[in-house]
Amino acid sequence: MSKLCDIAVVDDDESVCKALKRLLSSAGYHASTFTRGAEFLRSAETQLPDCVVLDVHMPGMTGLEVLTRLKNSHPDVPVIMITAYDDRETHQKALQAGALFLRKPFNDQALLDAIHNALGGALGPRPVTGESN
């Protein structure tokens, strides 16, 4: 039996967290949600996820700050940065830190494909849903 992948969703918008948790659960992933970067980083000290979906723009600690701290302590954890803003500098910094990048709004399958690719396809079958948003 294959391991259930743990995906952390870090976004200050609770509705985004809920929607992504539903999507990931329906695709066979275990999803944990966090509305603050610091909260996620504390959790990652004891329960490191297999992949992180991380919003760029959050109050307090930004997504790039969370990404930098996470990569300093756990460089192999794949991260997918999500944002509604088209900021070339932020995009470049995220890519240089090793993150994938998705611009909101994205459809469900685009996120599932990004997670599958981030995990290297090694942790189970490719999840597919019939939905898109």
C-alpha positions in Angstrom: 0.0 0.0 0.0 1.4 3.4 -0.9 2.0 6.2 1.6 -0.6 8.9 1.8 1.2 12.1 0.9 0.9 15.0 3.3 0.5 18.4 1.7 0.6 21.6 3.7 -1.4 24.5 2.4 -0.3 27.9 3.8 -2.6 30.8 2.8 -4.1 33.6 4.9 -7.4 33.2 3.1 -9.4 30.6 5.0 -11.7 30.0 2.1 -8.7 29.1 -0.1 -7.4 26.8 2.6 -10.8 25.0 2.8 -11.2 24.7 -1.0 -7.6 23.3 -1.5 -8.0 20.9 1.4 -11.2 19.5 -0.2 -9.5 19.2 -3.5 -6.4 17.5 -2.2 -8.4 15.1 0.0 -10.6 14.2 -3.0 -7.3 13.5 -5.0 -6.0 11.1 -2.3 -3.7 13.4 -0.4 -3.7 14.3 3.3 -3.9 18.1 3.6 -3.1 20.3 6.6 -3.9 24.0 6.4 -2.3 27.0 8.0 -3.3 30.7 7.8 0.0 32.1 9.0 3.6 31.3 7.9 4.9 31.2 11.5 2.2 28.7 12.4 3.3 26.4 9.5 7.0 26.7 10.3 6.3 25.7 14.0 4.4 22.7 12.8 7.1 21.7 10.3 9.6 21.4 13.1 7.8 18.2 14.3 5.6 17.2 11.2 7.4 17.9 7.9 5.0 17.7 4.9 5.8 16.0 1.7 5.0 19.2 -0.3 3.9 22.7 0.6 1.5 25.0 -1.3 2.4 28.5 -0.2 0.7 31.8 -0.8 3.1 34.6 -1.6 1.3 37.5 -0.1 0.3 37.0 3.6 0.3 39.4 6.5 3.2 39.1 9.0 5.7 36.7 7.4 5.4 36.7 3.6 5.5 33.5 1.5 9.0 34.3 0.4 10.2 34.6 4.0 8.5 31.2 4.8 10.1 29.7 1.7 13.6 30.9 2.7 13.3 29.6 6.2 11.9 26.3 5.1 14.6 25.8 2.5 17.3 26.7 5.0 16.3 23.9 7.3 14.7 21.4 4.8 16.0 22.1 1.3 14.4 19.0 -0.2 10.8 19.8 0.6 9.1 20.8 -2.6 7.2 24.1 -2.5 4.6 25.5 -4.9 4.1 29.2 -4.6 0.7 30.6 -5.4 -0.3 34.2 -6.0 -2.9 36.4 -7.6 -0.2 39.1 -8.4 2.1 39.0 -11.4 5.3 40.3 -9.8 8.3 39.3 -11.9 10.8 39.9 -9.0 8.9 37.7 -6.6 8.5 35.0 -9.3 12.2 35.0 -9.9 13.1 34.8 -6.2 10.7 31.9 -5.7 12.2 30.0 -8.7 15.8 30.7 -7.5 14.9 29.2 -4.2 13.7 26.1 -5.9 9.9 26.6 -5.8 7.4 26.0 -8.5 5.0 28.9 -9.3 1.3 29.0 -10.0 -0.7 32.2 -10.6 -4.2 32.5 -9.3 -6.7 31.7 -10.5 -5.6 28.2 -11.5 -7.7 25.2 -12.3 -7.7 22.2 -10.0 -5.8 20.0 -12.4 -3.0 22.6 -12.8 -2.4 22.4 -9.0 -2.6 18.6 -8.9 -0.2 18.4 -11.8 2.2 20.8 -10.1 2.1 18.7 -6.9 2.6 15.5 -8.8 5.6 17.1 -10.6 7.0 18.6 -7.3 6.9 15.1 -5.7 8.7 13.7 -8.7 5.9 11.4 -9.5 7.5 8.9 -7.0 4.9 8.9 -4.2 1.9 7.3 -5.9 -0.3 7.6 -9.0 -1.1 10.8 -10.7 -4.2 12.2 -9.1 -6.9 13.4 -11.5 -10.2 15.1 -10.9 -13.1 15.8 -13.2 -13.5 19.3 -11.7 -11.9 22.5 -12.7 -12.4 26.0 -11.3 
